[in-house]
Amino acid sequence: MGVSEQCGRRPRFTMGNKANLIFLWAMLVSVVIMATRHRPFQRTKGINGLEKIIVRDPRGRSFEVYLYGGQVTSWKNEKGEDLLFMSTKAIFEPPTPIRGGIPVLFPQYANTGPLPSHGFVRQRFWKIDANPPPLSSHPSSTAHIDLILKSSEADLKIWPHKFVYRLRVALGHGGDLTLTSRIRNSDVKLFNFTFGLHPYFSVSDIRMGVSEQCGRRPRFTMGNKANLIFLWAMLVSVVVMATRHRPFQRTKGINGLEKIIVRDPRGRSFEVYLYGGQVTSWKNEKGEDLLFISTKAIFEPPTPIRGGIPVLFPQYANTGPLPSHGFVRQRFWKIDANPSPLSSHPSSTAHIDLILKSSEADLKIWPHKFVYRLRVALGHGGDLTLTSRIRNSDVKPFNFTFGLHPYFSVSDISQIQVEGLQNLDYLDQLKNRTRFTDHGKFITFNSQLARLYLRTPNKIRIVDHKKKKTIVVRKEGQADAVVWNSWDKKVVDLGVEDYRRFVAVEPVEVEKPIILKPGQEWKAIFQVSVVPSGCSRNQIQVEGLQNLDYLDQLKNRTRFTDHGKFITFNSQLARLYLRTPNKIRIVDHKKKKTSVVWNSWDKKVVDLGVEDYRRFVAVEPVAVEKPIILKPGQERKAIFQVSVVPSGCSRKSCIPHT
């Protein structure tokens, strides 16, 4: 018996009234529209007439793949947001590869063999595979396309091995994107190859500061009077700031010594005295000074200023015949009105250039002519950067040791820990420079400490538990680092309790003195930022590769081990990680999303817009260290799957996969 007789009477549907006919007609129309709108794929013309395939699923998610290169160039969620990055200067003209999306790299990854970098299949025209062989153990999908590429006569001239490459691109039920590669040896002899995919993931900003990361921005609408008044006030304040903001202010400091005050449009600032070329203040937008100055600092030449960031050249500490820490911190510097071009310097909102040239008096105690150029700059996130350039202007070579000696302001030295120096060797300067290895996870302070750490990483963190802030120190060109606090040792120009309010983590080059030939220039970058503890300074961080070996492709593929918890970006980065796990996470703090490590930074790339590097990160699945060997008739399969989930979701329930 039917339901109407079992479980109560259903309302009877008849064709006899107008409302029901309209409802039925609307239902039929919607079914027809859905049937005509949703097709497995659409073949159309893309940029410059190149053929592309658009694949949509019933929920409106989609991807696009060009037959040129078999290259996915777009992957959109149901909101229409593109999750892949395309260069603003991408060239869609064969034989140039397309910059962005997901290029396919075969039969060679990068320049690891005799072929052109990244092989040639990304420069070939693929076809739709009308009859693909069955694909076992492939993730279920809502929509997909199969492509195929067979080696041509032209290919065999540059790589004499016949192959068939099948590629399935698919959308999963959760909106994830999966690329399944199948490479078959269709030759009579075996061959080997390296392989990779090169996904460009779209991110909010590879380097943006914490203010945009750690907290929700208020939503702004134009729909009410209060917001219009607010907008008007903002415009007025911008005009006022624009008229008030000058690059720098030259004024008199303590005891009449000249100093330069540099402010950016957001009210952040630093001060630098021409005596010593010494930064003595670095303030955030709240006016908090992030550097320490002794309560007994003596601003009277020739005494060095105790605090801020002294410059130590041409000798660090007492490592040579000169007075401790050299003499440039006791010289009067000048503003460099015409600084020489500075390549690969982090972009800034405000800066000042200083210069010091060796004098006749200097040559009497150190007989080498030099020019020291120093740029002090505020970054977009409020970070402070000091770039040192030392040129040998003499006719003979010389060597030197070097350091900066930043005094960081902290709540209480007993509440501080320094991270990032574990398992490194150091020279204990309180024990006649005896060499030890630091096996602790971090450094804490309960007595005087003066250690010279050797061959240190480029990033060191100072965690202030009381202030709940972390000072992030980054350095380039300075291999060593000193951690120092005087504790209660009596120092003439240091107040009795001053030792509690500072810690010094110093970027230095000491173990191996630098040798400069005549006319040669040496450069070092020191960058420091302050972020809330527990929140990464960088907008983007890559997780899941800690404690792995990698080849640094910017340093002739030198092998290193990554001891960091995650990867962040503050300069160009190109690392080949070896024997990686199957899952890697890309966390975007601004978008509060996680995508489941190449970035060009500001390196000039012909087909990449000037600011494009800020909008992508590449985490590439590759097989490079051990080339793959295929016997005749053998097939190799690789699966690459990526999804985007809200950051902070349960690791068990919605961890993304790559």
C-alpha positions, 0 to 999 in steps of 0.5 A: 500500500502507498504512503498516503494510505499508510502515514496520513493523507497527502495533499492531493496535487491536480493540474486543475488550477493555475498556481500548480501549472505555473509551479510545474512550468518553473520546475521544468524550466529550471531543470532544462537550464541546469541541464544545458548549463552544466556540461562536463567541460567547455572548449573555448579560446583563451588569451591570444587564441590559445585553446583552453578547457573550462571545467565546472562542477554543479556547485559552480566551482571550476578550473581552466586548463590550457592545451598549451602546456597542459597547464591549469591557469585557474581554480575557483571556489563557489564564490568565484575566488581564484586560488591560483596566481597568474602573473600580471605579465604572463606571456601567452605566446608559444614557445614562452612558458606561461608564468602562473597556474600549475606548470608541468615540469618533465622530463627534467626539473629545473637545471638538474640535467642537460635539457632546458630548465624544467624540460619541454612539456610545458611548451607543447600542445596537449590533446584531450584524451577521449579514451583514457585507460582506467585510473585506479585509486583516484580520488572521487571527483565531481568533474574532471578532464583527461589530457594526453601528450605523446613524444613527437619527432621534434622531442626525440631530437632533444631527448631520445626517449618515447613516452606517453604522459596522461594528466587528469585534472579533477575537482573533488566533492570538497572543492579540492583540486587533484592532478594525477600524472601518469607517465609511460615508457613507450620506448624499447629501452629504459630511461630516467627523468626528474619531475615536478609540478610548479603550483603558484598559490594565490596569497594575500601578501607574502610579507605583510605585517602583523597588524593585518594578520592578528585580528579582524578588521572592522567592516566598512560600508557607505550606507550611513552618515556616521561612516561618511563622517568617518571617511571625511575625517580620514581624508582630512587626516591624510591631507594633514599628514601629507603636508606635515610628513617630511623625509627627515628632520635634522635637529639637536639632541643631547649635549647639542649633538646632531641627530636625525629624526625619520618618521613614516606616514603612520607615525612610526619613527627612528632617531640616529645620531651623526656621532657614531652613525648610531640609531638611538630610538625606534618607536612604533605607532603607539610611541613605544620605544623598542630600543634601550638607552642606558639611564647613564648614557654619556653623550660626550665624544669620544665616549661611545653611546651606551644603548641603541644600535652601535656600529662596530667596525673595523674590529669586533670586541677585542679580537684584534690590535685596535681598541675594543669594537673599533672606532667608527662608533666614535666618529662623526658621520654625514648624511649621504646626499647622493648614495650609490644604488642599493640593489635588493634592499627591502622596500621602505616607507622612510629612510636615511643614508649616512656615510663615513670615510676614513680620515687621516686620524683613522689611517694612523691607527688603522692604515686602510682607506674605506668608505662605509655607507649605512642606510637606516629604513622603516619597512611597511610593517614597521620593521627597522632595517640597517644596511651596511656597505663597506668599500675598500677605497685603498690600493691594497686589500684589508681584512676586518671583523664587524658587528652591530650591537643592538640593545633591545628593550624588554620587560625584565631579563628574567622573562626573556628567552632567545630561540633559534640557536639550539645545537650550535657551537659558541665561544664563551667570552666569560671563559677565555672563549672556550668552545661549547655546544648549546643543547638547550631549546632556548637561552634564558638569563639568570647571570651574566652571559656573553656568547659568540654563536658560530654559523648561525641561522638568518633568523633569531627570536627574542620572546618577551613573556611579560610583554607577550611580544616577540622580537624577530631578528633577521640578518644577511651577510653576518654569519655569527651572532652574539647574545649578551647581558651584563647582569649586575656587573658594574658598568660605568655608564649603565644604571644599577638596575638597567641590566634588567631592561635590555638584551643584546642579540648582535649580528656579527662576522667574527670567526672568519674575518672578511677580506676586501680587495681594492675597489670591492664592496661588502654588504650586510643587512640587519632587519628587526621586527616586533610581533605578538608572541604566538603570531608569525611575523610573516603573512605566509608561513609554510609548515611541515618541512622542519628538520629536513635537509634541503638544497639551497638553489640560490647557493649552488645547491648547497645542502642545509638542514631546516631547524625552524618550525616553519618557513617564512619569507623576507627575501628571495627563496628557492629550496629543494627539500629532500624526502618530504612528507606527503602533507605540507601546509601553507598558512595565510594569516590575513585570509585566515586560510590554509592551503593544502618553496619558491618565491622570487621576492623582488628579483626581476623576472621578465614575465612577472610584475614588479609587485607580483612576488607579494601575491604568490607562494610556490610549494612544488611536489617534485622527484629530483634527488633520485631520478625515476627509472622507467623500463619499457612499458612501465608506467609511473603515477603521481597524485597532487591534491590541494585544498583550502580550509579556514585556518585554525580548523581541527587538524583531525577533521579538515587538515589539507593535503598536498 
